[in-house]
């Protein structure tokens, strides 16, 4: 594979956390110093074995909590990645307030990190504690101050809604506090309760669907009024600050997934790393490989593209798959257009505002026709 054909984006999963959030279903382990060096050695092996593109456009360190690493460990990780950062446009690190200090912020900046995704979640310290979060609003403020003083000013905040006991009024307060923190980007997450999490095991019930919908509507109304444009179903940014790395996913482009718990995509092949840290460290993990059929590829491209407010570029889609998106799902798209959920032009196919709110229903209707087409060999 030539450099031009290699993925231009890389996601690296750091599994270590200072504490475990009660809702988190991502691969994570509590930080243990004795595990970090073997994990770093395994990361180095994988980077070399994958022959990663040295002209990456975006690099994203997620987790877990990358900032839970010590200063020296974080520097080792950044040093391992240094050969791949020369052409980066966006270099993001996820950060939990309370695990970042001025020294770590300066270190990140010195290695070219230019974007931070900070786990704000909400501004209610008691609610944060009930979620197993190990930070306070004051620590969030201090975290952002450290980042900005180090020169990292492109900051995204994660905002959780639908929390146990959260009302519209409390959500509104968290929104106003978020505005006062002046991030360039906000990512929205409705709290999902998975069985194998602390909240799931406690039997905590999800938010009432009507209240959750009201919260989402309130957020979507408030953010544009404060200068944040929605560019994806759950992502808002000031002009020029959309997440370039996440756009890789939504444009259905290839990307590397490095580290236990990470996933990647190259062509029609998706792969998931094991969630077992010992297996990853020992080199005994078995990648879970998924070879997508042409029908699955096309549907996934549609699914990701319709998440974007800009929609699916017809020309790009036709170049990739040899046909117009409307030719693949004519009945579903005709019905959805008639219902006012899809809008099309000669250039793009996208959801209407109402269609974005009902995105799951839109995709289910397209999927149903996609499944029929696959069965018929079309």
C-alpha positions in Angstrom: 0.0 0.0 0.0 1.5 3.4 -1.1 1.5 6.4 1.3 -1.2 8.0 -0.8 -3.5 5.0 -0.2 -2.7 4.6 3.5 -5.1 5.9 6.1 -4.5 9.5 7.1 -6.1 9.2 10.5 -5.1 7.3 13.6 -7.0 6.6 16.8 -4.9 5.3 19.8 -6.7 3.9 22.8 -5.2 4.5 26.3 -7.0 2.1 28.6 -5.9 3.5 31.9 -8.2 5.6 34.2 -7.6 7.2 37.6 -11.1 6.0 38.5 -13.9 4.2 36.7 -17.0 6.2 35.7 -20.2 4.4 36.6 -21.6 4.7 33.1 -18.5 3.9 31.0 -18.7 0.9 28.7 -15.4 1.6 26.9 -12.4 -0.7 27.4 -10.7 0.6 30.6 -8.7 -0.5 33.6 -7.7 1.3 36.7 -4.3 2.8 36.4 -1.5 0.5 37.7 2.0 1.8 37.2 3.5 -1.6 36.6 1.3 -2.2 33.6 2.2 1.0 31.7 5.7 0.1 30.5 4.6 -3.3 29.1 1.6 -1.5 27.4 3.9 1.1 25.9 6.2 -1.6 24.5 3.2 -3.3 22.9 2.1 0.0 21.4 5.6 0.4 19.9 5.4 -3.1 18.4 2.0 -2.4 16.9 3.0 0.9 15.4 6.0 -0.8 13.7 4.0 -3.8 12.6 1.3 -1.7 11.0 3.8 0.4 9.1 1.7 3.4 10.0 1.6 6.3 7.5 4.1 9.0 8.4 1.9 11.6 6.8 -1.1 11.4 9.0 -3.6 14.2 8.8 -5.3 13.6 12.2 -4.3 11.8 15.4 -6.6 11.2 18.3 -5.6 9.8 21.7 -8.7 8.6 23.5 -9.5 6.2 26.2 -9.7 5.5 29.0 -7.9 8.6 30.2 -4.7 9.5 28.4 -4.0 12.3 30.9 -4.1 9.7 33.7 -0.5 8.7 32.7 2.3 10.2 34.7 4.3 13.0 33.1 7.2 10.7 32.2 4.8 8.0 30.8 2.9 10.5 28.8 6.2 11.8 27.3 7.1 8.2 26.3 3.8 7.8 24.5 4.1 11.1 22.7 7.7 10.2 21.7 6.5 6.9 20.2 4.1 8.9 18.1 6.4 11.7 17.1 7.5 10.1 13.8 3.9 10.2 12.6 3.1 13.8 13.5 5.0 15.9 10.9 2.0 16.5 8.6 -0.8 16.6 11.2 -3.5 19.2 10.9 -5.3 18.1 14.1 -3.8 16.3 17.1 -6.3 15.7 19.8 -6.0 14.3 23.4 -8.9 13.4 25.6 -8.5 14.8 29.1 -10.4 14.3 32.3 -10.2 17.4 34.6 -8.3 16.5 37.7 -5.7 14.5 35.8 -4.1 17.4 34.1 -1.7 20.0 35.5 0.4 22.8 33.9 3.4 20.5 33.3 1.4 17.9 31.4 -0.3 20.7 29.4 3.0 22.2 28.4 4.3 18.7 27.5 1.3 18.1 25.2 1.8 21.4 23.5 5.5 20.8 23.0 4.7 17.6 21.0 2.3 19.4 18.7 -1.0 18.6 20.4 -3.3 21.4 19.3 -6.8 20.2 20.4 -8.2 18.9 23.7 -11.4 17.0 24.3 -12.3 17.6 27.9 -14.8 15.5 29.9 -16.9 18.4 31.4 -20.2 16.4 31.4 -22.1 18.8 33.7 -21.5 21.6 36.2 -23.2 19.9 39.3 -20.5 18.5 41.6 -22.9 16.1 43.4 -24.2 14.8 40.1 -20.6 14.3 38.8 -19.8 12.3 42.0 -22.9 10.1 41.5 -21.6 9.2 38.0 -18.2 8.2 39.4 -16.5 11.3 38.0 -13.5 12.3 39.9 -13.5 16.0 39.2 -15.3 19.1 40.2 -16.4 22.2 38.2 -13.5 24.1 39.7 -11.1 21.5 38.4 -12.6 21.8 35.0 -11.9 25.6 35.1 -8.3 24.9 36.2 -7.8 22.3 33.5 -8.9 24.7 30.8 -6.7 27.4 32.2 -3.7 25.1 32.0 -4.4 24.2 28.4 -4.8 27.7 27.3 -1.7 28.9 29.1 0.2 26.2 27.3 -1.2 27.4 24.0 -3.8 24.7 23.4 -6.9 26.8 22.7 -8.9 24.5 20.5 -11.0 22.9 23.2 -14.0 20.7 23.0 -16.3 19.9 25.9 -18.3 16.7 26.3 -21.8 17.4 27.6 -23.9 14.6 29.1 -27.7 14.9 29.3 -30.5 12.6 30.5 -28.7 12.0 33.8 -30.4 10.5 36.8 -32.2 13.3 38.6 -31.4 15.9 35.9 -34.1 18.4 35.1 -34.4 20.8 32.2 -33.5 23.6 34.6 -30.3 21.8 35.7 -29.4 21.1 32.2 -29.9 24.7 31.3 -27.6 25.7 34.1 -24.9 23.3 32.8 -25.3 24.8 29.3 -24.8 28.3 30.6 -21.8 27.2 32.5 -20.4 25.6 29.4 -20.8 28.8 27.5 -18.9 30.7 30.2 -16.0 28.2 29.7 -15.9 29.4 26.0 -15.0 26.1 24.2 -14.7 26.0 20.5 -16.6 22.7 20.2 -19.3 20.8 22.1 -20.1 17.1 21.8 -23.4 15.9 23.1 -24.0 12.5 24.7 -27.3 11.2 26.0 -26.6 8.9 29.0 -26.9 5.3 27.9 -27.1 2.7 30.7 -25.3 -0.5 29.6 -25.9 -3.8 31.7 -22.2 -4.3 32.4 -21.6 -0.9 34.0 -22.0 0.3 37.6 -25.2 2.1 36.8 -26.5 -1.0 34.9 -25.7 -3.3 37.8 -27.4 -0.9 40.2 -30.6 -1.1 38.1 -30.6 2.6 37.4 -33.3 3.4 34.8 -32.8 5.4 31.6 -34.2 8.9 31.4 -37.8 9.2 30.3 -37.7 9.4 26.5 -39.9 12.5 26.3 -37.7 14.4 28.8 -34.6 13.2 26.9 -36.1 14.5 23.6 -36.9 17.8 25.3 -33.3 18.1 26.6 -31.9 17.4 23.1 -34.2 20.0 21.6 -33.3 22.6 24.2 -29.6 22.0 23.6 -30.0 22.2 19.8 -31.9 25.5 20.2 -29.4 27.1 22.7 -26.1 26.3 21.0 -26.7 28.1 17.7 -27.8 31.2 19.7 -24.3 31.2 21.3 -22.4 30.9 18.1 -22.1 27.1 17.8 -23.2 25.5 14.5 -24.4 22.0 14.4 -22.5 20.1 11.8 -23.3 16.5 12.9 -26.3 15.1 14.8 -24.5 15.5 18.2 -21.7 17.9 17.4 -21.6 21.7 17.5 -18.6 24.0 16.7 -17.7 27.6 16.2 -17.0 28.2 12.5 -13.7 26.5 11.5 -13.6 24.2 14.6 -15.4 21.0 13.5 -13.5 17.9 14.6 -11.4 16.9 11.6 -10.7 13.5 13.1 -14.4 12.7 13.7 -15.1 13.8 10.1 -12.9 11.0 9.0 -15.4 8.6 10.5 -18.5 10.4 9.2 -17.1 10.6 5.7 -16.4 6.9 6.0 -12.7 7.2 5.3 -10.1 4.7 6.5 -8.3 5.0 9.9 -5.9 3.1 12.0 -7.0 1.7 15.4 -4.1 1.2 17.7 -4.1 -0.4 21.2 -6.4 -2.8 23.1 -10.0 -1.6 22.8 -9.4 0.3 19.6 -11.1 -0.3 16.2 -10.0 0.5 12.7 -11.1 0.4 9.1 -9.1 -0.2 5.9 -11.2 -0.6 2.8 -13.9 -3.2 3.3 -12.1 -4.6 6.4 -13.1 -3.5 9.9 -11.2 -4.7 12.9 -11.6 -4.6 16.6 -8.8 -5.2 19.1 -9.3 -7.4 22.1 -10.5 -5.7 25.3 -8.0 -7.8 27.3 -5.0 -5.8 28.3 -2.9 -8.9 29.3 -3.5 -10.4 25.8 -2.6 -7.2 24.1 0.6 -6.8 26.2 1.6 -10.5 25.7 0.9 -10.3 21.9 -1.6 -13.1 22.1 -4.7 -11.2 21.3 -6.9 -12.2 18.4 -8.2 -9.3 16.3 -11.9 -9.5 15.5 -12.0 -9.0 11.7 -15.2 -8.1 9.9 -15.1 -8.3 6.1 -18.0 -6.1 4.9 -20.0 -7.0 1.8 -20.5 -4.3 -0.9 -24.1 -3.8 0.4 -22.9 -3.4 4.0 -20.2 -0.9 2.9 -22.7 1.2 1.0 -25.2 1.2 3.8 -22.6 2.2 6.4 -21.4 5.0 4.2 -25.1 6.2 4.0 -25.5 5.8 7.8 -22.4 7.9 8.6 -23.1 10.5 5.9 -26.6 11.2 7.0 -25.3 12.0 10.5 -23.7 15.1 8.9 -25.8 18.3 8.4 -24.0 18.6 5.0 -25.2 15.2 4.1 -23.8 12.7 1.5 -21.8 14.1 -1.4 -23.4 12.4 -4.4 -20.3 12.7 -6.6 -18.0 11.2 -4.0 -20.5 8.4 -3.3 -20.8 7.6 -7.0 -17.0 7.5 -7.5 -16.7 5.1 -4.6 -19.6 2.8 -5.3 -20.4 3.2 -9.0 -24.0 4.4 -8.5 -26.0 7.2 -7.1 -27.2 6.7 -3.5 -30.8 7.2 -4.7 -30.5 4.4 -7.2 -29.6 2.0 -4.4 -32.6 2.7 -2.1 -35.2 4.3 -4.4 -38.3 3.3 -2.5 -37.1 4.2 1.0 -35.6 7.5 -0.2 -38.7 8.4 -2.1 -40.9 7.8 1.0 -38.6 9.7 3.2 -38.5 12.7 0.9 -42.3 12.6 0.7 -42.4 12.6 4.5 -40.1 15.6 4.6 -37.3 13.7 6.4 -34.8 13.8 3.5 -33.8 16.6 1.2 -31.8 16.2 -2.0 -30.1 18.5 -4.5 -28.0 17.5 -7.5 -25.0 17.8 -5.1 -26.1 16.2 -1.8 -28.6 14.0 -0.1 -29.2 15.0 3.5 -31.7 14.9 6.3 -34.1 17.8 7.0 -34.1 19.2 10.5 -36.9 16.9 11.4 -35.2 14.0 9.7 -32.1 14.7 11.8 -34.2 14.4 15.0 -35.7 11.1 13.7 -32.4 9.8 12.3 -32.7 6.3 13.7 -36.1 5.9 12.0 -34.7 7.2 8.7 -31.8 4.8 8.8 -34.1 1.9 9.8 -36.2 2.5 6.7 -33.1 2.6 4.4 -31.7 -0.5 6.1 -34.8 -2.4 5.4 -34.5 -1.8 1.7 -30.8 -2.4 1.9 -31.4 -5.9 3.4 -33.9 -6.6 0.6 -31.4 -5.6 -2.0 -28.7 -7.8 -0.5 -31.0 -10.8 -0.4 -31.8 -10.3 -4.1 -28.2 -9.9 -5.0 -28.5 -6.3 -6.2 
